[in-house]
Amino acid sequence: MSNQTNFDPILEDLQKKFKSINQDTQTHLEGLLYSKPMTYWDYIQTDALLNLQIQRTTLPDEMVFIAYHQINELIFKMILWEISQVAEKDQLDVVFFESKIMRVSRYFDMLTTSFNIMREGMEVEQYMKFRTTLTPASGFQSAQYRLIEFASTELINLIDYRFRAKIDRNTPYLHAFDHLYWQAAGKDYKTGKKSTLLINFENRYKDEFLRFMENYNTKNLWTRFKELPEQDQKDEDLVKAMRHYDYTVNITWVMAHYNAAKHYIESGSTKVEATGGSDWKKYMHPKYQRRIFFPKLWTKEELENWGTNI
């Protein structure tokens, strides 16, 4: 046929591709004869995804709670995916850095506004009932969120504010781990006793966290930013993007979470604790722990008032 497509260039490219990985082109092409056509539901794994929401109670609004948190974890996965590209980039430049920071920021912007789903999307009465079946589980135990923090800044900026003066970059990782700010939610520092919440979390993730902490010690976002030429570190768009990310994660998103928790925990007639038993206010509110990923990008006044003017 005169209008037949010429596949020769495509075949040549395929031969180059498969030759580069020591594969036989004809075998791969023959395999296409028996492969099924791709569908949306197969590619996205829709059926598997929609069967992951398993309730522990008969209360309808528990489905909102489960699905919402699963969506959060998927978004956390995408955030880590973007950060890893900055961490592994050999020749890092301002344009690439800024584009990735803004991608991550948009994810957190979405997470921030989505907390209205949690705050307004469940009946208080239902939540106060099904939450008792969650004990001692807690959103505190999101491992991916901890990885995001490790990948964003140097460990000193994640240390409990009370102990930062005694810890530096030469501190063993295990010692630093035991003094991370979120340990305050599950440990009595006077007695050293850990809550079930923290014990379960560490049993599951501690070894992974220690490996990740060491791996990202020299390639987290803050460290990589400081590797840029001095002029690039002053780039207005990049600095603006870094500040936006820092403020969004450590104040805006945290306060949206804080206010959603407060809405439910303080809505009942009786005082209740967080499901994990943590001192959630001092753990979550930014004015207490003063979590700041990129401290040198803020003025002295901004640092002193971190989390207080909200």
PyMOL commands that set and color helices and strands:
alter all, ss='L'
color gray80, all
select helices_A, chain A and resi 8-20+25-32+40-44+46-50+62-88+94-120+124-133+139-141+143-152+155-158+161-166+173-177+181-185+196-215+221-227+230-233+236-265+280-284+286-289+295-297+300-304
alter helices_A, ss='H'
color red, helices_A
deselect
rebuild
show_as cartoon
